[in-house]
Amino acid sequence: MCIRDSYYVVFDRYQNLFRLFQLVGIHYQELTINNQRFWFEELKLGLGVWWGTYQDTDGLGLRWFDAAGNWTDTAAERSDRLAAKLRELGIDPDEVK
């Protein structure tokens, strides 16, 4: 049995370089990326270049987006949103076990 990665992504945030390759047979072929975004139909997710803050670092990065073109939330963003909702309900998230 042989397991191969179907895609290979190259990203350099300092040079704003985003390249994507797909395995075809035994070789990788470069794919065309439009507007620094690529849609993976089989995943129903896209990957694109994003500017923002992640783990206290500002700059360019890769981020997943949904079918509507919206960036998906990071784990920290989901956690922050849940904590805010709990506070709205009068629950201190720091006291939840």
C-alpha positions in Angstrom: 0.0 0.0 0.0 1.2 3.5 -0.9 -0.1 6.7 0.7 0.6 9.9 -1.1 -0.4 13.5 -0.5 -2.7 14.7 -3.3 -1.6 18.4 -2.9 1.5 20.2 -2.0 1.3 23.8 -0.8 4.2 26.3 -0.8 3.8 29.6 1.0 6.3 32.3 1.9 4.6 35.0 3.9 7.6 37.3 3.6 7.5 37.3 -0.2 3.7 36.8 -0.5 4.3 33.6 -2.5 1.5 31.0 -2.6 1.9 28.0 -4.9 -0.1 24.8 -5.1 0.7 21.5 -6.7 -1.5 18.5 -7.3 -0.3 14.9 -7.6 -1.1 13.6 -11.1 0.2 10.1 -11.6 3.7 10.1 -10.1 4.4 13.9 -10.6 3.1 17.1 -9.1 1.6 19.7 -11.5 1.3 23.3 -10.5 -2.3 24.6 -10.3 -3.5 28.0 -11.1 -4.5 30.1 -8.1 -6.9 33.0 -8.6 -6.8 36.0 -6.3 -4.6 34.1 -3.9 -7.4 31.6 -3.1 -7.9 28.0 -4.2 -11.1 25.9 -3.7 -10.7 22.2 -2.9 -14.0 20.8 -4.2 -13.4 17.4 -2.5 -13.0 19.1 0.9 -15.7 21.8 0.4 -13.1 24.2 1.7 -10.8 26.7 0.2 -7.3 27.9 1.2 -6.2 31.5 0.7 -3.7 34.2 1.7 -5.0 36.2 4.6 -3.7 39.3 6.5 -4.3 39.4 10.2 -3.2 38.5 13.7 -2.6 34.9 14.6 -1.0 33.8 17.9 0.1 37.4 18.6 1.8 37.8 15.3 0.6 40.2 12.6 1.2 39.4 8.9 0.2 37.2 6.0 -0.8 33.6 6.5 -2.8 30.8 4.9 -6.3 30.4 6.2 -9.3 28.2 5.3 -12.5 29.7 3.9 -16.0 28.4 3.3 -18.2 28.2 0.2 -19.4 31.7 0.8 -15.8 33.0 0.9 -15.8 33.6 4.6 -12.6 32.8 6.6 -13.2 29.9 9.0 -12.6 30.6 12.6 -9.5 29.5 14.3 -9.8 27.5 17.5 -9.0 30.6 19.6 -11.7 32.6 17.8 -14.2 29.8 18.4 -13.2 29.7 22.1 -13.5 33.5 22.5 -16.9 33.5 20.9 -18.1 30.7 23.2 -16.7 32.5 26.2 -18.5 35.7 25.2 -21.8 33.8 24.7 -21.4 32.2 28.2 -20.9 35.7 29.7 -24.0 36.9 28.0 -25.9 34.1 29.7 -24.4 35.1 33.1 -21.9 32.2 33.2 -18.2 32.8 34.0 -16.4 30.7 31.5 -13.4 30.5 33.8 -15.5 28.6 36.3 -16.9 26.0 33.9 -15.2 22.6 34.3 
